[in-house]
């Protein structure tokens, strides 16, 4: 008899198409992610300008610093710059006492002394509409209207609005009057947060399905107590709770994320674990001679 024939080595050529497909998928994923990140950054860097454009005016830069959906308020950082004859030292100080009033949704007005350097101030603005229980699909409204008095007389105002809250996307609408420094805000979860929250729900259901398939296999085969499998199910049960707590924005228990995925996935995994344990113990007792 001759020497046994050796199998031809084709692993190098057969794996090449798979690597090319994986490389193409990675390239597409990175390209889509880069585009989404760029568009979201451009939206956050956009400055909306409303109000008066006269030479003698007060410029108010309002930037959203953070949004507390549970407390239903946002923090707005105000930077004030008097222009033209209303300011001195390059607009760093007002020529008279400056008072900045905001709409009724604001929790306080801002005042500045004459000839003193203007420093940024933070004010809270109440949110209306929406509910955090709709997380991650919740959205809120807020109205910001600003007017100013210098030396007791009302002066023109220009409002420059921007968003610096990474977990929220902000869309604005302005009044028909070009002289009115007011914007209506619509706040919703950012695209990156929404994608991550949906991904979390998909992962939760995938883990629950994998545990369900494992439990079905163990009960059908009747292999008794398989401790590694029970440990895996128990670890998944507790790991899923820790995974849920990583959701950005700290959503409360009972939100859409929970009712769409987390609570049901935990229920499925817990029932599977109990079923496998009870079934395995009963079969082990029946098989035991004692």
Secondary structure as UniProt FT lines:
FT   HELIX           11..45
FT   STRAND          48..51
FT   STRAND          58..68
FT   TURN            69..72
FT   STRAND          73..82
FT   HELIX           84..86
FT   STRAND          87..88
FT   TURN            89..92
FT   STRAND          93..94
FT   STRAND          98..102
FT   TURN            104..105
FT   STRAND          110..112
FT   TURN            114..115
FT   STRAND          121..126
FT   HELIX           132..134
FT   TURN            135..136
FT   STRAND          139..150
FT   TURN            151..152
FT   STRAND          153..155
FT   STRAND          157..163
FT   TURN            166..167
FT   STRAND          168..174
FT   TURN            178..179
FT   STRAND          182..189
FT   HELIX           191..221
FT   HELIX           227..244
FT   TURN            245..246
FT   TURN            248..249
FT   TURN            253..254
FT   HELIX           256..257
FT   HELIX           258..262
FT   HELIX           263..287
//
